[in-house]
Amino acid sequence: MDSSATKVTDNPEEHRFELTVDGRLAGHVEYRLLSDTIVFTHTEVDPAFNGRGLGSVLARAVLDSARERELAVVAQCPFVRRWIEKHPDYADLVSDSASEEASGA
């Protein structure tokens, strides 16, 4: 995969991060933004782009963004939750208190 053709951008109006490949929407991660917490609710990659590791590209990008913005992460989305479990260097972003806050929101 040519990484220069892959881009992840935040689309706050749609409450999602979008992944484009060669200018085409290839996938997205939906989120809810609370005061100091981001809740990832759903991840989707277009089947036309399957098998290219784009889900991982997307997960890493949204978690890097959360880290840069100093947001706690709640991974309600099973894909993002599993990705964090496989990449423990991102586990510090997940907060138990943030999970309780998000479920009560």
C-alpha positions as CSV (number, residue, x, y, z in Angstrom):
1,M,0.0,0.0,0.0
2,D,1.3,3.5,-0.9
3,S,1.0,5.4,2.4
4,S,1.3,8.7,0.6
5,A,-2.1,8.0,-1.0
6,T,-3.7,7.3,2.4
7,K,-5.0,10.1,4.6
8,V,-7.0,10.2,7.8
9,T,-8.9,13.4,8.7
10,D,-11.3,14.4,11.4
11,N,-14.7,15.4,10.1
12,P,-16.2,17.0,13.3
13,E,-19.5,17.9,11.5
14,E,-20.1,14.2,10.9
15,H,-18.6,13.1,14.3
16,R,-16.1,10.8,12.5
17,F,-12.6,10.3,11.3
18,E,-12.4,9.5,7.6
19,L,-9.9,7.4,5.8
20,T,-9.3,8.2,2.1
21,V,-7.2,6.3,-0.4
22,D,-6.4,8.0,-3.6
23,G,-9.1,10.6,-2.7
24,R,-11.8,7.9,-2.3
25,L,-13.5,7.4,1.1
26,A,-12.3,3.9,2.2
27,G,-13.5,3.9,5.8
28,H,-14.3,5.8,9.0
29,V,-14.5,5.7,12.8
30,E,-17.5,7.3,14.4
31,Y,-17.1,9.0,17.7
32,R,-18.8,11.1,20.5
33,L,-16.8,13.8,22.0
34,L,-17.3,14.5,25.7
35,S,-15.5,17.1,27.8
36,D,-12.1,15.4,28.0
37,T,-13.0,12.0,26.5
38,I,-13.6,10.6,23.0
39,V,-15.9,7.6,22.7
40,F,-15.2,5.5,19.6
41,T,-18.6,3.9,18.7
42,H,-18.2,2.3,15.3
43,T,-15.5,1.5,12.7
44,E,-16.2,0.6,9.1
45,V,-13.9,-0.1,6.1
46,D,-15.4,-0.4,2.6
47,P,-15.2,-4.0,1.5
48,A,-13.5,-2.9,-1.7
49,F,-10.5,-2.0,0.4
50,N,-10.4,-5.1,2.6
51,G,-7.1,-6.9,3.1
52,R,-4.9,-3.8,2.9
53,G,-4.5,-3.2,6.7
54,L,-6.6,0.0,6.5
55,G,-8.5,-0.7,9.7
56,S,-5.2,-0.7,11.6
57,V,-4.1,2.6,9.8
58,L,-7.4,4.1,10.9
59,A,-7.2,2.8,14.5
60,R,-3.7,4.1,15.0
61,A,-4.5,7.5,13.5
62,V,-7.6,8.1,15.7
63,L,-5.7,6.9,18.8
64,D,-2.7,9.1,18.0
65,S,-5.1,12.0,17.6
66,A,-6.7,11.3,21.0
67,R,-3.2,11.2,22.5
68,E,-2.2,14.5,20.9
69,R,-5.4,16.2,22.1
70,E,-4.9,14.6,25.6
71,L,-8.3,12.9,25.5
72,A,-9.2,9.8,27.4
73,V,-10.5,7.0,25.2
74,V,-13.6,4.8,25.5
75,A,-13.5,2.1,22.9
76,Q,-17.2,1.0,22.6
77,C,-16.4,-0.1,19.1
78,P,-15.2,-3.8,19.2
79,F,-12.6,-3.2,16.5
80,V,-10.9,-0.4,18.3
81,R,-11.1,-2.2,21.6
82,R,-9.4,-5.3,20.1
83,W,-6.8,-3.2,18.3
84,I,-5.9,-1.5,21.6
85,E,-5.6,-5.0,23.2
86,K,-3.2,-6.0,20.5
87,H,-1.2,-2.8,20.9
88,P,-0.7,-2.3,24.6
89,D,1.3,0.9,24.0
90,Y,-2.1,2.5,23.5
91,A,-3.7,1.1,26.7
92,D,-2.7,4.1,28.7
93,L,-5.3,6.1,26.8
94,V,-8.2,4.0,28.1
95,S,-9.7,5.2,31.3
96,D,-12.0,3.3,33.6
97,S,-13.5,6.5,34.9
98,A,-14.0,7.7,31.3
99,S,-15.9,4.5,30.5
100,E,-18.3,5.1,33.4
101,E,-18.8,8.7,32.3
102,A,-19.5,7.7,28.7
103,S,-21.9,4.9,29.6
104,G,-23.9,7.4,31.7
105,A,-23.9,10.1,29.0
